[in-house]
Amino acid sequence: MTRPRLFPALLTVALAAAVAFLTLPVVAVFANTGPDELLSSLGDESAREALRLSLETSLIALAIVVAVGTPAAYLLATRRFRGHALVVTLVELPLVLPPAVAGIALLAALGPNGILGSLVADAGVRLVLATAGVVVALVFVSAPYYLRQAQAAFTAVDPALLEASRTLGAGEARTFARVAIPVARPGLLAGGALAWGRALGEFGATLMFAGSFRGVTQTVPLAIYERFSTDFTGALALSAVLVAVSAALLVSVKVAGSRVAG
């Protein structure tokens, strides 16, 4: 008689432990950051520059990821071809790469002495130690999050809807734009939120590939790292801002997704 009651209790304890462990550090950031410290941190010019750069580069990276990743995910979701599993694995590989490895890989591919370094230089594009390099790093680490979620969203679209659209005379491109994307929109929004959140929090690959120069490549995570040893209060204040932005993003996407689903 006691066993049926024991398992729900174990589930409750496991959930409580997970919630406590995952939320306590976030709560501690705000508990140790008063309004005065937060306003003082935001009043610092370097902090404002880091916030501006993070928002600009992450939004540019997100636009690139969505523009390229949406049709790519649709192809992976609706087509089966030789090497399909390999392509999916390659697309998802950056998910498991350590940040330092991602930065080194970008240098080996696009750096001055990289595989495509001469082509990048000939095109007159500067990536290493430049703002454009930050965007490249953010795209590299965040794209798999969107591609994975978008592929799942398109896979969940009823094939009968796509077939009905084609039967009524719509071409594949129009079916993609008028049927597949609206139906998969909640999943696409969720994937966009994951990708943007990952881009906002990116640290290792950006540092290795683009460096950390104020106003040029120093995003908020890099600014937090710079302040960590000399101004812990300032680092906490910037961390609180980043947490607030990420939380607002997550809540807004969830609300938008529920409205679309409803």
C-alpha positions in Angstrom: 0.0 0.0 0.0 2.9 2.3 0.6 4.7 1.7 -2.7 2.2 3.5 -5.0 2.6 6.6 -2.7 6.4 6.4 -2.6 6.9 6.9 -6.4 5.0 10.2 -6.7 6.9 11.4 -3.6 10.2 10.5 -5.3 9.1 12.4 -8.4 8.2 15.4 -6.4 11.5 15.4 -4.6 13.4 15.1 -7.9 11.5 18.0 -9.4 12.0 20.1 -6.3 15.7 19.4 -6.3 16.0 20.2 -10.0 14.1 23.5 -9.7 16.0 24.6 -6.6 19.4 23.8 -8.1 18.6 25.5 -11.4 17.0 28.6 -10.0 19.1 29.3 -6.9 22.1 30.7 -8.8 19.9 32.9 -10.9 18.1 34.2 -7.8 21.5 34.8 -6.1 22.6 37.1 -9.0 19.7 39.4 -8.2 19.9 39.0 -4.4 23.5 40.3 -4.6 22.8 43.1 -7.0 21.0 46.1 -5.6 19.2 48.7 -7.8 22.1 51.2 -7.1 24.7 48.8 -8.3 22.7 47.9 -11.4 22.1 51.5 -12.4 25.8 52.3 -11.7 26.9 49.4 -13.9 24.6 50.5 -16.7 25.9 54.0 -16.4 29.4 52.8 -17.3 30.1 53.5 -21.0 31.9 50.2 -21.6 28.9 48.3 -20.2 26.5 50.2 -22.5 28.9 49.4 -25.4 28.9 45.7 -24.5 25.1 45.6 -24.3 24.7 47.4 -27.6 27.2 45.2 -29.3 25.6 42.0 -27.9 22.1 43.0 -29.1 23.3 44.1 -32.5 25.5 41.1 -33.3 23.0 38.6 -31.9 20.1 40.0 -33.9 22.2 40.0 -37.1 23.3 36.4 -36.3 19.7 35.4 -35.6 18.5 37.0 -38.9 21.2 35.0 -40.8 20.3 31.8 -39.0 16.6 32.1 -39.7 17.0 33.2 -43.3 19.3 30.2 -44.1 18.2 27.7 -41.5 14.4 27.8 -42.3 14.6 26.4 -45.8 17.5 24.1 -44.9 15.5 22.6 -42.0 12.4 22.3 -44.3 14.6 20.3 -46.8 15.9 18.0 -44.1 12.4 17.5 -42.7 10.6 16.8 -46.1 13.3 15.0 -48.1 15.1 11.7 -47.6 18.3 11.3 -49.6 21.5 9.4 -49.4 23.6 10.7 -46.6 20.7 12.4 -44.8 21.7 11.1 -41.4 25.3 12.3 -41.9 24.1 15.7 -42.9 21.9 16.0 -39.8 24.9 14.9 -37.7 27.2 17.4 -39.2 24.7 20.2 -38.7 24.3 19.3 -35.1 28.0 18.7 -34.4 28.6 22.3 -33.1 26.1 21.5 -30.3 28.7 19.3 -28.6 31.9 21.1 -29.4 33.6 22.8 -26.5 33.6 26.6 -26.9 37.4 26.8 -27.2 37.3 24.1 -29.9 34.7 26.1 -31.8 36.9 29.2 -31.7 40.0 27.3 -32.9 37.9 25.6 -35.6 36.8 29.0 -36.9 40.3 30.3 -36.9 41.5 27.2 -38.8 38.7 27.7 -41.4 38.4 31.5 -41.7 41.5 32.9 -40.0 44.3 34.6 -41.9 46.1 31.2 -42.3 42.9 29.1 -42.5 41.5 27.0 -45.2 39.4 29.9 -46.6 41.5 32.6 -45.2 42.9 33.8 -48.5 39.4 33.9 -50.0 38.1 36.0 -47.1 41.1 38.4 -47.4 40.6 38.7 -51.2 37.0 39.6 -50.6 38.1 42.5 -48.4 36.4 41.0 -45.4 38.0 41.1 -42.0 36.7 38.6 -39.4 39.5 38.1 -36.8 39.5 40.8 -34.2 36.5 42.5 -35.9 32.8 42.9 -35.2 32.0 40.7 -38.2 33.9 37.9 -36.6 31.6 38.1 -33.6 28.6 37.6 -35.9 30.3 34.6 -37.5 31.0 33.1 -34.1 27.4 33.6 -33.0 26.0 32.1 -36.1 28.3 29.0 -35.8 27.3 28.2 -32.2 23.6 29.2 -32.4 22.5 27.8 -35.8 22.2 24.2 -34.7 19.7 25.1 -32.0 17.4 26.7 -34.6 18.0 24.0 -37.2 17.2 21.2 -34.9 14.0 22.8 -33.5 12.9 23.9 -37.0 13.4 20.5 -38.5 11.3 19.0 -35.7 8.6 21.6 -36.3 8.4 20.9 -40.1 8.5 17.2 -39.5 5.3 17.6 -37.3 3.4 19.3 -40.1 0.7 17.0 -41.5 1.9 15.9 -45.0 -1.8 15.9 -46.1 -1.8 19.7 -45.7 1.2 20.1 -48.0 -0.3 17.7 -50.5 -3.6 19.5 -50.5 -1.9 22.8 -51.2 0.0 21.3 -54.1 -3.2 19.6 -55.4 -4.9 23.0 -55.4 -2.3 24.4 -57.7 0.2 26.0 -55.3 3.8 25.5 -56.1 6.3 24.1 -53.6 7.7 27.5 -52.7 4.2 28.9 -52.1 3.2 25.8 -50.1 6.3 26.4 -48.0 5.5 30.0 -47.4 1.7 29.8 -47.0 1.2 26.4 -45.3 4.4 24.9 -43.8 5.7 28.0 -42.1 2.4 29.1 -40.5 1.7 25.6 -39.2 5.3 25.2 -37.9 5.4 28.8 -36.5 5.3 27.8 -32.7 8.3 25.5 -33.2 10.1 28.1 -35.3 9.6 30.7 -32.6 10.9 28.4 -30.0 14.0 27.6 -32.1 14.6 31.3 -32.7 14.4 31.9 -28.9 16.9 29.1 -28.3 19.3 30.4 -30.9 19.1 34.0 -29.8 19.6 33.0 -26.2 22.6 30.9 -27.1 24.0 33.9 -29.1 23.5 36.3 -26.3 25.4 34.0 -23.9 28.2 33.0 -26.3 31.7 33.5 -24.8 34.4 31.0 -25.7 34.2 30.9 -29.5 33.9 34.7 -29.6 36.9 35.2 -27.4 39.1 32.8 -29.4 38.0 34.0 -32.8 37.2 37.7 -32.5 39.0 38.7 -29.3 37.7 41.1 -26.6 38.1 44.8 -27.6 35.7 47.3 -26.1 33.3 48.7 -28.6 34.5 46.3 -31.3 34.2 42.7 -30.2 33.5 42.8 -26.4 30.0 41.4 -25.9 28.3 41.3 -22.5 29.7 37.8 -21.5 33.2 39.0 -22.3 32.6 42.2 -20.3 31.5 40.2 -17.4 34.6 38.1 -17.6 36.8 41.2 -17.7 35.1 42.6 -14.6 35.1 39.3 -12.7 38.5 39.7 -11.0 38.4 43.5 -10.4 34.8 44.5 -10.0 32.6 41.6 -8.9 29.7 43.8 -8.2 29.8 45.2 -11.7 30.0 41.7 -13.1 26.9 40.7 -11.1 25.0 43.8 -12.3 25.8 43.0 -16.0 24.9 39.3 -15.3 21.5 40.5 -13.9 20.9 42.5 -17.1 21.7 39.5 -19.3 19.5 37.2 -17.2 16.6 39.7 -17.4 16.9 40.1 -21.2 17.1 36.3 -21.7 14.1 35.7 -19.3 12.0 38.4 -21.1 12.9 36.8 -24.4 11.9 33.4 -23.2 8.6 34.6 -21.7 7.6 36.6 -24.8 8.3 33.7 -27.2 6.2 31.4 -25.0 3.3 33.9 -24.9 3.5 34.4 -28.7 3.7 30.6 -29.3 0.7 30.0 -27.1 -1.3 32.6 -28.9 -0.4 31.1 -32.3 -1.2 27.6 -31.1 -4.5 28.9 -29.7 
